Amino acid sequence: MVVKPSFGGPGAYLIGEEEKQEILDVLESGYLFRYGAEDDPNFKKKVYTLEKEFAQFIGVKYAVAVNSGTSALLCTLAALGIGPGDEVLVPGYTFIASISSIIMMRAIPVLCEVDESLTIDPKDVERKITDKTKAIMAVHMLGNPCDMEAIMDIARKHNLAVIEDCAQATGGSYRGKRLGSIGNIGAFSLNIFKMITAGDGGMVATDDYDLYERAFAFHDQGHKPLRMGVEVGQRSIVGLDFRMNELTGAVALAQLRKIDRILAALREKKRKLKNLLTGLSGFTFHRINDEDGECATLLTLIFESKEKAEAFAAKIGTKPLAYSGWHVYNNMEQILGKKTYTAYPCPYECPAYGKKIEYHAHMLPQTDDLLSRSVNISVGVVDKGLGSPFGITITSSDEEIGQVAETIRKHVVTLRG
Ligand SMILES: *Cc1c(COP(=O)(O)O)cnc(C)c1O
């Protein structure tokens, strides 16, 4: 089988026999719910196995499988008890879900600058801490680990929790530790544009049993982990339903078992592409906080000027990162306009908060400047929304890598003239 997709992340390009076998295993058993009787041979325990293998892979004790990365973020915030009146520091360059999940927990997102790594700037984080700050959401944007040493130092100094948004960085690491195992708790996504995919889905990972118990409860109506024991009378908090089903679990499991292969292939292809671009001037590669640990899903070029970035981007059929409607705070009209689903702009008028927060376009000048000069080339994530419709994929041959490098070289050279 294997139909080559025309967009998506590396996992989407590797859907094959393994996913098919896992899915058939579930379908032929006729049992699709994540819980079942231990002794029932038709209960294939895909979600349960995924949670075990994922936790082991990340290097933490616990994982909860959920139905999306957004749900995973909601669970991390709930686990930490973040709610009305609490401020969470979050970068202005991230997928909108990082910010909207904070708002939906009735907390206040405080937007921070990104630095040359295009991840949250620790200096700005420190500047924006107030007595209401509860957590830092460190988004490993574009598969690049945040400067976790600086972030963890700040968190310890100010007694803040750290949530790692690893949606774009499953499998990445920072100084030898997997992303998602460094802060208090991590959130992951399995949507089509991510490292591995089940169409949709998400994971929560943590080493802390109390956070696990609360994340689990929030994702399943307040139940104790794995609904063990007598539940009625034992439920700790009010929860919702963000459960993953066995079909999703089956595909996610097959994909997780490919992740080492994916990481190795992307890193090798990125190295080849980068090597073919050496000697070119007019741009720099964006700073990677851990060269060995990044996911290598994208190659980001930062040009000297906005004009050059726009001219180059136009040549390869894309736009600089500043234009992304889903990843740049300037283009998130519902966030800037505080348009929540209620008639009044709660949580911004929450009495527990007691002060006024304002958002406006161009409030993060350093972020705006960097994004206006940055252009993404795909190494393994072909995503128009992320500004990376052009580039290579995890299945590209050396010849295709050479052609893409040649196209880049040709257009960069003409910019100078
Ligand atoms: C994709 C993404 C999410 C949300 O994941 P979904 O599975 O789409 O809900 C959250 N944060 C970041 C940084 C993302 O890229």
The ligand as an ORCA input file, in Angstrom:
! r2SCAN-3c Opt
* xyz 0 1
  C       0.021     21.143     17.032
  C       0.325     21.937     18.251
  C      -0.517     21.923     19.368
  C      -1.878     21.288     19.373
  O      -1.965     19.988     18.969
  P      -3.339     19.410     18.314
  O      -3.081     17.955     18.324
  O      -3.451     20.004     16.959
  O      -4.449     19.796     19.218
  C      -0.120     22.605     20.498
  N       1.041     23.292     20.527
  C       1.883     23.344     19.476
  C       3.163     24.094     19.588
  C       1.532     22.696     18.291
  O       2.352     22.787     17.236
*
